[in-house]
């Protein structure tokens, strides 16, 4: 069977498809709108919720000059998709923009569903960006953090330099994740640029005096998720050296790193790192990061690994692997500035370099996977224009029984080279009543769509692939607005669930003769909705006996799990099952008869 198909230059494959809208606009009801990353997207703020899932807010050119854009990844930054951003203006100057504009410049997510866009306005979503709701807290939102099931924000009623500004100007407010009932936290008030660090139920908030270096920075600490707060001592205050607290970071376990900076000039400043192991009640000096650059952030991956960001004529990332005693330096670009430095685990961290609107555009997302020792640029690019055609039932070439093999043979036997074979088949399809969608699908994938089953966010399609341009794609591929990718090979036949079958179909050499050839079309058994908008497809893959090259009456069952974006997130082997059809070689001994294959809800074309 396999050989016969190859002699006709035709193989079979399974394609998992996701229809992605290429439109974006104001948020509405329904599932999240997912589309291609906009061209010339410039990142400004990043929020990671795990080592694989993250969100980046930024700006991209549009009809109104610059529009707010939001993109996401579910595979650690390897691929990206666009989500519905809040219908808010982009804020290039969040520190001075009016709060009533509703403009935003930063993003923070608590998971796949709950997220906040802010600075100076405030918007939130509880359904993965399907809808956004605006919140007014009576001032500019300077900072927002999520930890321990609560959201904390610092709201600026006006600027301290304003003579009519009430005293004080900053107020800490909080609400539970998923709620829009905001309440002020009594006693947590102050001035200036706030400093905050949250980890689990531990949190630290610091605010300076109305006039710099006239009093120590006020620091508050909570160990119960913000229910109660206590005051801490500022270890950095040295007014004679114009030095004070500049950043806070905690890796958990009651450990707190405090960065002091000051006495700056000529693009550099003194920097000291203090550490506390009791939540900040006491702290001691551990080291001095290099002088270069003015501080831009502090992040701790663990009690030993931390990173300081600094900028001046260049951007610097200083890394310590011994708790701050000694430091190594990574020098970046031309001083575009660093922001959103953070770790999401003991290994992975991110930082944004630059700002949207820089000329020339210098902004980029960088990521570390080794605790901050090295950093690499993460590409956030637009999808290929060759895949913008619509995938669906209209992409099926209905005349597949005669048309597709004839196209392959006619074009291959006409002396066409590999380079122009596809254009030959393109012309053949147009003559033989193929739709524009079918032709577009073939030009993008080198495959014919011969079946389509709609099943929620992720759809199932069956293809026949032309060998000269099929990229080796026998089997399952994921089509998520991009050219096909192979899925992991099906269930492992080395598992105990297949032991009796391997024994029954062993080769004379003693090796197993059981396989699941991708030249046989799988059957869709069922589909299930998962939490957070994901989906699970259960497939049955026919099993072959290589000894006699015949199909056995058994199928290997495998569950494919997809995220709400249609990205494969894992496979689960469900063991073999027995169909009611007799084996192709009826003389075979079939020792295993349970469990029986469940009824299929869809099957490939016959």
C-alpha positions in Angstrom: 0.0 0.0 0.0 2.7 2.5 0.9 4.7 1.6 -2.2 1.7 1.9 -4.4 1.0 5.4 -3.2 4.6 6.5 -3.7 4.6 5.2 -7.3 1.8 7.7 -8.0 3.7 10.5 -6.3 1.0 10.8 -3.7 1.2 10.3 0.1 -1.3 11.0 2.8 -1.0 13.4 5.7 -3.2 14.7 8.5 -3.3 18.5 9.1 -4.6 20.2 12.2 -5.9 23.6 11.2 -6.8 26.8 13.0 -8.8 29.5 11.2 -7.2 32.9 12.2 -9.0 36.1 11.6 -6.7 38.8 10.1 -8.8 41.6 11.6 -8.4 43.5 14.8 -10.4 46.2 16.5 -12.3 47.1 19.6 -12.9 44.1 21.9 -16.2 42.4 21.9 -17.8 39.2 23.0 -16.9 35.7 22.0 -13.5 34.0 22.0 -10.2 36.0 21.8 -9.5 37.4 18.3 -6.2 35.8 17.2 -4.3 37.0 14.1 -0.9 37.7 12.6 1.6 39.9 14.4 1.3 43.3 12.9 4.1 44.5 10.7 6.7 46.8 12.3 5.5 45.9 15.8 7.6 47.5 18.5 7.6 46.0 22.0 7.3 48.2 25.1 6.3 46.0 28.0 6.4 42.2 28.7 4.7 40.0 31.2 5.5 36.3 31.5 3.2 34.0 33.4 5.3 30.8 32.9 8.4 29.7 31.2 6.4 29.2 28.0 3.5 31.7 28.1 4.0 35.4 27.8 2.4 38.7 26.6 4.0 41.7 25.0 2.3 45.1 24.7 3.6 47.5 22.1 2.8 49.8 19.2 2.5 49.4 15.5 1.7 51.7 12.6 -2.0 52.0 11.7 -4.4 54.5 10.1 -4.2 56.8 13.1 -0.4 56.8 13.0 0.3 54.5 16.0 -2.0 51.9 17.6 -1.7 49.8 20.7 -1.0 46.2 19.9 -0.8 43.0 22.0 1.0 39.8 21.1 1.4 36.5 22.9 3.5 33.3 22.9 2.7 29.9 24.3 6.0 28.2 23.4 8.6 30.3 25.1 8.9 33.0 22.4 9.5 30.8 19.4 6.2 31.7 17.8 3.8 34.7 18.4 0.3 35.6 17.6 -1.7 38.9 17.9 -4.5 39.2 20.4 -7.2 41.9 20.9 -5.6 44.9 22.6 -7.7 47.2 24.8 -9.3 49.9 22.6 -7.1 52.5 24.2 -4.6 55.0 22.8 -0.9 54.2 22.9 0.9 56.3 25.5 4.4 57.3 24.6 4.7 59.5 27.7 2.9 57.6 30.6 4.6 59.7 33.3 2.9 62.9 32.1 -0.1 61.7 30.1 -3.5 62.5 31.5 -5.3 59.6 33.1 -8.6 60.5 31.5 -7.2 59.6 28.1 -7.3 56.0 29.0 -4.0 55.5 27.2 -1.8 52.5 28.2 1.9 51.6 28.0 2.4 48.5 30.1 1.0 45.0 30.5 0.7 42.5 33.4 -1.1 39.1 33.3 -1.9 36.7 36.1 -2.4 33.8 33.8 -4.0 33.0 30.5 -7.3 34.8 31.3 -6.7 37.7 33.7 -4.7 40.7 32.5 -4.2 44.4 33.0 -3.1 47.2 30.6 -2.1 50.4 32.3 0.0 53.5 32.5 -1.6 56.0 32.9 -5.1 54.5 32.2 -6.3 51.1 33.5 -8.0 48.3 31.5 -8.6 44.7 32.5 -9.7 41.4 30.9 -11.0 38.2 32.6 -11.5 36.2 29.4 -8.1 36.1 27.7 -8.6 39.4 25.8 -11.9 38.6 24.3 -13.2 41.7 26.1 -11.6 44.6 27.9 -13.1 46.9 30.6 -11.9 50.3 31.5 -11.4 51.3 35.2 -11.1 54.8 36.6 -9.3 55.2 39.9 -9.2 59.0 39.9 -5.6 59.3 38.8 -2.7 58.0 36.8 -1.8 54.4 37.4 2.0 54.3 37.7 2.5 50.7 38.7 0.5 47.4 38.9 1.5 44.0 40.3 -0.3 40.7 40.8 0.6 38.2 43.6 -1.2 36.0 46.0 -4.5 36.3 44.2 -4.6 40.1 44.6 -3.8 43.0 42.3 -2.0 46.0 43.7 -1.8 49.4 42.0 -0.2 52.8 42.8 -2.3 55.7 41.8 -0.9 59.3 41.3 -3.6 61.9 42.0 -1.3 64.7 40.6 2.4 65.5 40.4 4.3 66.6 43.5 5.7 69.6 41.7 2.2 71.0 41.4 1.7 73.6 44.2 -2.0 72.7 44.5 -1.3 69.0 44.8 -2.8 67.5 47.9 -0.5 65.7 50.3 0.5 62.9 49.7 0.2 62.2 45.9 0.5 58.4 45.7 -2.0 55.9 47.0 -1.8 52.0 47.1 -5.1 50.3 46.1 -5.9 46.6 45.7 -8.6 44.2 44.5 -8.9 40.4 44.2 -8.0 38.9 40.8 -11.2 38.8 38.7 -12.9 41.5 40.7 -13.3 45.2 39.9 -13.9 46.4 43.5 -10.9 48.5 44.3 -10.1 49.6 47.9 -7.3 51.9 49.2 -4.7 50.3 51.5 -4.7 52.5 54.7 -1.4 54.1 55.5 0.5 53.3 52.2 0.9 56.7 50.7 3.8 58.9 49.5 5.5 60.7 46.7 7.8 60.2 43.7 8.5 57.1 41.6 7.3 54.0 43.5 9.4 50.9 44.0 7.6 47.6 44.4 8.5 43.9 44.6 6.0 41.0 45.0 6.6 37.3 45.5 3.8 35.0 46.6 2.2 36.5 49.7 5.3 38.7 50.4 5.4 42.2 49.1 7.4 45.4 49.5 6.4 49.0 48.6 8.7 52.0 48.8 8.0 55.7 48.1 10.3 58.6 48.6 9.8 62.0 50.2 8.2 65.0 48.4 11.7 66.5 47.9 14.5 64.0 47.1 17.1 63.4 49.8 15.2 65.3 52.5 14.2 62.1 54.3 14.7 58.4 54.0 12.5 56.4 51.6 9.4 54.9 53.3 9.3 51.1 52.9 6.4 48.8 53.8 6.4 45.0 54.0 3.6 42.4 54.0 3.8 38.7 54.4 0.1 37.9 54.2 -0.8 39.1 50.7 -1.4 42.7 51.7 -3.8 42.1 54.6 -1.4 43.8 57.0 1.8 46.0 56.5 4.8 46.9 58.6 7.4 49.7 58.2 11.0 48.9 57.4 14.3 50.9 57.6 15.8 52.4 54.5 19.4 51.0 54.3 20.5 53.3 51.5 19.8 56.8 52.6 23.0 59.0 52.4 21.9 62.5 51.6 25.5 63.8 51.5 26.2 61.4 48.6 22.7 62.0 47.0 22.2 58.2 47.4 19.0 56.4 48.2 17.0 53.3 47.5 16.7 52.6 43.7 15.2 49.1 43.3 13.8 46.1 45.1 13.7 42.4 44.1 12.8 39.2 45.9 13.3 35.6 44.7 11.1 34.4 47.6 11.8 32.7 50.9 11.9 36.1 52.7 15.1 37.1 50.8 15.1 40.8 49.6 17.7 42.5 47.5 17.9 46.3 47.7 19.8 48.3 45.1 21.1 51.7 46.3 22.3 54.3 43.7 23.4 57.9 43.6 26.3 60.3 43.3 25.9 60.1 39.5 27.6 62.0 36.7 28.9 61.5 33.1 26.7 58.5 32.5 27.5 56.6 35.6 26.6 56.3 39.2 27.6 54.4 42.4 25.6 51.2 43.0 25.4 49.1 46.1 23.5 45.9 46.7 22.1 45.0 50.2 20.5 41.7 51.0 18.1 40.7 53.7 17.1 37.2 54.7 14.3 38.2 57.0 12.0 40.2 54.7 13.9 43.4 55.1 13.9 43.7 58.9 17.7 43.9 58.7 20.1 44.0 55.7 23.8 44.0 55.0 26.0 45.2 52.1 27.0 42.3 49.7 28.6 44.0 46.7 29.0 46.9 44.2 27.8 46.5 40.6 29.9 48.4 38.1 29.6 52.2 37.8 28.5 52.3 34.1 25.0 53.5 33.4 22.1 54.8 35.5 20.0 52.2 37.2 17.0 50.8 35.2 16.0 47.8 37.2 16.9 44.9 39.5 15.7 41.2 39.3 16.6 38.1 41.3 16.3 34.6 39.9 17.4 33.1 43.2 19.2 33.9 46.4 22.5 33.8 44.4 21.6 34.9 40.9 20.6 38.5 40.3 20.7 41.1 37.5 21.0 44.9 37.5 19.9 46.9 34.4 21.6 50.2 33.7 21.7 52.7 30.8 23.6 55.7 29.6 25.5 55.9 26.3 25.0 52.1 26.2 22.8 49.6 27.9 24.2 47.3 30.5 23.1 44.1 32.1 25.2 43.2 35.2 24.9 39.6 36.4 26.0 38.1 39.7 26.0 34.3 40.5 27.2 34.6 44.1 24.5 36.8 45.7 26.0 40.2 44.6 29.6 39.8 45.6 31.1 39.9 42.0 29.6 40.9 38.7 30.0 40.2 34.9 28.9 42.7 32.3 26.8 42.4 29.1 26.9 45.6 27.0 23.9 46.2 24.6 23.3 48.7 21.8 23.3 52.4 21.9 21.7 53.4 25.2 18.1 53.1 24.1 17.1 52.2 27.7 16.0 49.1 29.5 12.7 48.3 31.2 10.5 45.5 32.5 13.5 43.4 33.8 12.0 40.3 35.5 12.5 36.6 36.1 9.6 34.1 35.8 11.6 31.1 37.1 15.1 30.3 38.4 16.3 30.2 34.8 14.2 32.4 32.5 14.0 36.1 32.5 13.2 39.0 30.2 14.0 42.7 29.6 12.9 45.3 27.0 15.5 47.5 25.3 14.3 50.7 23.8 10.8 52.3 23.4 8.3 52.4 20.5 9.0 55.5 18.3 12.8 55.4 18.7 14.5 56.6 15.6 15.9 54.4 14.3 13.8 51.7 15.9 16.1 50.0 18.5 13.5 48.4 20.7 13.7 44.6 21.2 12.7 41.9 23.6 15.7 39.9 25.1 15.4 36.7 27.1 17.8 34.7 29.3 17.5 31.0 30.0 20.5 30.6 32.2 19.7 32.8 35.2 20.9 36.0 33.5 24.4 34.9 32.5 23.6 35.4 28.8 20.9 37.1 26.8 19.5 36.8 23.3 17.1 38.7 21.2 13.6 37.2 20.7 12.2 37.8 17.3 8.5 39.0 17.2 7.8 39.1 13.5 4.8 39.2 11.2 3.4 36.0 9.7 4.4 35.1 6.2 2.1 36.7 3.6 2.0 33.4 1.6 -0.3 31.9 4.3 -2.9 34.6 4.5 -5.5 32.6 2.5 -8.5 31.3 4.3 -8.3 27.6 5.4 -11.6 25.8 5.6 -14.0 23.6 3.5 -13.6 25.9 0.5 -9.9 24.9 0.3 -10.9 21.3 -0.6 -10.3 20.3 -4.2 -13.4 18.2 -4.7 -12.1 16.4 -7.7 -9.4 14.8 -5.7 -9.9 11.1 -6.9 -8.8 11.9 -10.5 -7.6 15.4 -10.5 -4.9 15.3 -7.9 -3.0 12.1 -9.1 -3.5 13.4 -12.7 -2.0 16.7 -11.8 1.0 15.1 -10.2 1.6 12.7 -13.1 0.9 15.2 -15.9 3.3 17.9 -14.5 6.0 15.4 -13.4 6.0 13.6 -16.8 6.2 16.9 -18.7 9.8 17.5 -17.9 9.1 20.1 -15.2 11.9 20.7 -12.7 11.3 20.9 -9.0 11.4 24.7 -9.2 8.5 25.0 -11.7 6.5 21.9 -10.8 4.2 23.8 -8.4 3.3 26.5 -11.0 2.4 23.6 -13.4 0.1 22.1 -10.8 -1.3 25.5 -10.1 -2.4 25.9 -13.7 -3.8 22.3 -13.8 -5.9 23.0 -10.7 -7.4 26.2 -12.3 -8.4 24.2 -15.4 -9.9 21.4 -13.3 -12.3 23.5 -11.2 -10.2 24.0 -8.1 -11.3 27.0 -5.9 -9.1 29.9 -5.2 -8.8 28.8 -1.6 -7.8 25.3 -2.7 -5.1 26.7 -5.0 -3.9 29.1 -2.3 -3.7 26.2 0.2 -1.6 24.1 -2.3 0.7 27.0 -3.1 1.4 27.5 0.6 1.7 23.9 1.7 2.4 21.8 -1.4 -0.6 19.6 -0.4 -4.2 19.1 -1.4 -6.9 19.4 1.2 -9.2 16.5 0.7 -11.3 16.5 3.9 -12.2 18.9 6.7 -13.9 18.5 10.0 -14.9 21.5 12.1 -14.3 20.9 15.8 -14.1 24.0 17.9 -11.0 26.3 17.7 -8.9 23.6 16.2 -10.1 22.0 13.0 -9.1 18.7 11.4 -8.1 18.4 7.7 -6.9 15.5 5.6 -4.3 16.1 2.8 -2.6 14.4 0.0 0.9 15.7 -0.4 2.9 15.9 -3.7 6.2 14.2 -3.0 8.4 16.6 -5.0 7.5 19.6 -2.7 6.0 18.0 0.4 8.9 18.7 2.7 8.7 15.2 4.1 5.3 15.9 5.6 3.8 12.5 5.9 1.8 12.6 9.0 0.3 15.3 11.2 1.2 18.9 10.9 -0.1 22.0 12.7 -1.2 24.9 10.5 -1.6 28.0 12.7 -1.4 30.7 10.2 2.1 29.4 9.1 3.5 26.7 6.9 2.9 23.2 8.3 4.9 21.8 11.2 5.2 18.2 12.0 3.6 17.1 15.2 5.5 14.7 17.5 5.4 11.1 16.2 2.3 9.3 17.6 2.2 7.2 20.7 5.3 5.2 21.8 4.9 1.6 20.8 7.6 0.7 23.3 5.1 1.4 26.2 3.6 -1.5 28.2 0.2 -0.9 26.6 1.5 -2.3 23.3 3.5 -5.2 24.7 1.1 -7.9 23.7 0.6 -6.5 20.2 4.4 -6.1 19.6 4.8 -9.8 20.6 2.0 -10.9 18.3 3.4 -9.0 15.3 7.1 -9.5 15.9 9.4 -10.0 12.9 11.4 -13.2 12.4 14.4 -11.3 13.6 12.7 -10.9 16.9 12.1 -7.1 16.4 8.7 -5.7 16.6 6.8 -5.5 13.3 4.2 -3.1 14.5 4.1 0.5 13.3 1.6 3.4 12.6 2.4 4.4 9.0 1.4 7.9 8.2 0.4 6.7 4.7 -2.9 5.6 6.5 -5.4 8.3 7.4 -6.1 8.6 11.1 -9.7 8.7 12.4 -11.0 11.4 14.7 -12.6 9.7 17.7 -13.7 12.7 19.7 -12.9 16.3 20.7 -13.1 17.9 24.1 -12.9 21.5 25.4 -10.2 22.2 27.9 -10.0 24.9 30.5 -8.7 28.3 29.4 -10.2 27.8 25.9 -8.0 24.9 24.9 -9.1 21.8 23.1 -8.2 18.1 23.0 -8.6 15.9 19.9 -8.5 12.1 20.3 -7.2 10.3 17.2 -7.0 6.7 16.2 -4.0 5.8 14.1 -4.2 2.5 12.1 -1.4 0.1 13.0 0.5 -1.8 10.3 2.1 -5.2 10.4 5.4 -4.7 8.7 6.0 -8.4 8.3 3.2 -8.7 5.8 2.8 -5.0 5.0 -0.9 -5.2 5.9 -3.2 -3.2 8.1 -4.0 -4.9 11.4 -7.4 -4.5 13.1 -5.8 -2.4 15.8 -5.5 1.4 16.2 -3.2 3.4 18.4 -5.2 6.1 20.3 -3.5 9.4 21.0 -4.8 12.6 22.5 -3.5 15.9 21.1 -3.9 18.9 23.3 -4.0 22.5 22.0 -3.9 25.9 23.6 -6.6 28.5 23.0 -4.3 29.8 20.2 -4.3 26.5 18.4 -0.7 25.6 19.3 0.1 22.0 20.2 0.9 21.8 23.9 1.3 18.0 24.4 0.3 14.5 23.4 -1.0 11.7 25.6 -0.8 8.0 24.5 -4.1 6.3 25.3 -3.1 2.7 24.3 -4.4 0.4 21.5 -7.9 -0.4 20.6 -9.5 -3.1 18.4 -11.9 -2.3 15.5 -14.6 -4.6 14.3 -13.2 -4.8 10.8 -11.4 -8.1 10.1 -7.6 -7.9 9.6 -6.4 -7.6 6.0 -4.5 -10.9 6.6 -7.2 -13.0 8.3 -4.8 -15.8 9.1 -3.1 -13.5 11.7 -3.6 -14.5 15.3 -5.1 -11.7 17.3 -4.5 -12.2 21.0 -5.7 -8.9 22.3 -9.4 -7.9 22.0 -9.9 -5.3 24.7 -10.5 -2.4 24.9 -12.8 -2.1 21.9 -12.4 1.0 19.8 -15.1 3.6 20.6 -17.4 4.6 17.7 -15.7 7.2 15.5 -17.5 10.5 15.0 -15.7 11.3 11.7 -13.6 9.5 9.2 -11.4 10.4 6.2 -12.6 10.1 2.7 -12.8 6.6 1.2 
